[in-house]
Amino acid sequence: EMHPKHLALADRMVLRCRYHMAPFSVQERKSPAPSRREVELSKVIREALEPALFLELYPRTGVDVFIEVLQADGGTRCASITAAALAIADAGVPMRDLVVACAAGKVDDKVVLDLHDEEDKLGAADVPVAYMPSLDAITLLQMDGILTPNEFQQAVEIAMSGCKKIYEMQKEALKTKYMVVKDIEEKEEEEVEE
Ligand code: UDP
């Protein structure tokens, strides 16, 4: 149920995302107050996740996603999208597909995958991509910096290939959780029988 009630929509679910960086998550202390960057990232993360949800099937309901970055080393929007999609699936919310994100960029004239903080800051460009692999649909595409059309094409392609690798890990993480639950249930049944 949506809280507060007056924010509920009669024809769809409302997805709310809050991206926040802990003050100790970066080299130079960050103010705990929400920055312009955090407000923007909350919005783009929500927009990257929405296409995976059946919003129209759940009128008057709300799903809240709280992202707290504890340690940042570049690529936090991508990690946030990947983790949030997994959390929504784990919570049992039906989805069209998982959303997975990964960035590519240009460092020393080379197009590389998954930039860390220094590469992000010193590199020539950063292209975060969020993707639904089974549906082959991109839900977020941003670019910071300058690339030639060829380099851009290459960056999107390697970012998508990175997404596909992480997608397998997401699915494995979901399955492993249920395997652990099943193991515990089986052990409990054995104990009861004994
Ligand atoms: N960063 C920082 N202080 C800030 C915001 C960001 O040191 O107040 C660093 C952090 O490591 C982050 C990186 O800069 O991961 C790149 O930030 P960007 O805005 O490109 O977003 P991200 O790559 O994390 O999605």
Residues whose N, C-alpha, C, O or C-beta is under 5 A from the ligand:
A	BS01	UDP	V26 Q27 K30 A72 D73 G74 G75 T76 R77 C78 D117 D120
